[in-house]
Amino acid sequence: QVQLVESGGGSVQAGGSLRLSCSVSGYTYTYYCIAWFRQAPGKEREGVAATDSHGGRTFVRESLKGRFAASQDNSKSTLYLQMNSLKPEDTGTYSCALRPGGINCDNFGYYNSWGQGTQVTVSS
């Protein structure tokens, strides 16, 4: 039973920063991908960033490069999303997700284990 728990969301002013965390447990397979998604009301869910179980290789959506960055702790049990220079359009529910594998982690279409999400609200 894979379990993912997000934390770190909140309400900030435009231009502020947040650091989200995703704690992963219960996985038994060797290789996997883990990623951040976000969804705002009335908008389609989109992949934000991803990394693999080996670390070292990360992906950030092109439009978010320079503001967002993903990383893992040394134990690889926690995924982080650092968000800087936040804009109102960044508002949404941010969820982490996992799938077996370990390659092509930036293919966001096949993640199948999900956390409950954490709310991010950016006001102007």
C-alpha positions in Angstrom: 0.0 0.0 0.0 1.8 3.1 -1.3 1.1 6.2 0.8 1.9 9.8 -0.1 1.4 12.7 2.2 1.8 16.3 1.1 2.5 19.3 3.3 3.7 22.9 3.2 0.8 24.6 1.4 -0.7 27.8 2.5 -1.7 31.3 1.5 1.0 33.8 0.3 1.2 37.1 -1.4 2.4 37.3 -5.0 6.1 37.3 -5.2 6.4 35.0 -2.1 7.8 31.5 -1.8 6.6 28.2 -0.5 8.3 24.8 -0.1 6.1 21.7 -0.5 7.0 18.3 0.8 5.8 14.9 -0.2 6.5 12.0 2.2 6.4 8.5 0.5 6.0 5.2 2.2 4.7 1.7 1.7 6.4 1.0 -1.7 8.1 -2.3 -2.2 9.3 -2.0 -5.8 12.9 -1.0 -6.7 12.3 1.7 -9.3 9.6 4.4 -9.5 8.9 7.9 -10.6 7.4 10.6 -8.4 6.0 13.9 -9.5 4.1 17.0 -8.5 0.9 17.9 -10.2 -1.4 20.9 -9.7 -5.0 21.7 -10.6 -7.0 24.9 -10.3 -10.8 25.0 -10.5 -11.9 25.0 -14.1 -8.5 24.0 -15.3 -7.0 20.7 -16.3 -4.6 19.0 -14.0 -1.0 19.5 -15.2 2.3 18.0 -14.3 4.7 20.4 -12.6 7.9 18.5 -11.8 9.2 15.0 -11.6 12.2 12.9 -10.5 13.1 9.3 -10.4 13.9 6.8 -7.6 17.6 7.1 -8.3 17.7 10.9 -7.9 19.9 13.1 -9.9 17.5 13.6 -12.8 14.6 16.1 -12.4 12.2 17.7 -14.7 10.4 21.0 -14.4 7.7 22.2 -16.7 9.3 24.6 -19.2 7.0 27.5 -18.3 8.0 27.2 -14.6 11.7 26.9 -15.0 13.5 29.6 -13.0 10.7 29.8 -10.4 10.1 26.1 -9.4 12.5 23.4 -8.6 12.1 19.8 -7.5 14.5 17.8 -5.2 14.7 14.8 -3.0 16.3 14.3 0.4 19.3 12.0 0.7 17.1 9.0 1.8 14.9 9.7 -1.3 11.8 9.2 1.0 10.7 12.9 0.6 10.1 14.9 -2.6 10.2 18.7 -2.4 8.9 21.4 -4.6 10.5 24.8 -4.0 8.2 27.6 -5.5 9.6 31.1 -5.7 8.2 34.3 -7.2 4.7 33.0 -6.9 1.9 34.4 -9.0 -1.9 34.3 -8.6 -2.1 31.8 -11.5 -0.1 29.4 -9.4 -3.1 29.0 -7.1 -4.4 25.4 -7.0 -4.3 22.1 -5.3 -0.9 20.5 -5.4 -0.6 16.8 -5.3 2.3 14.4 -5.4 2.0 11.1 -7.3 4.0 8.0 -7.9 4.2 5.2 -10.5 6.4 2.1 -10.9 9.1 2.5 -13.4 12.1 4.9 -13.1 12.5 6.2 -16.6 10.6 8.8 -18.6 9.3 10.3 -15.3 8.4 13.5 -17.2 5.6 11.5 -19.0 2.9 12.6 -16.7 0.1 10.5 -18.1 0.5 7.3 -16.2 0.9 8.1 -12.5 -1.5 5.9 -10.4 -0.8 6.5 -6.7 -1.9 9.9 -5.3 -1.6 11.9 -2.2 -4.5 13.9 -0.8 -3.2 17.3 -2.0 -2.2 20.5 -0.3 -3.8 23.9 -1.2 -1.7 26.8 -2.4 -3.3 30.2 -2.6 -1.5 33.2 -4.1 -3.1 36.6 -3.7 -2.3 39.7 -5.7 
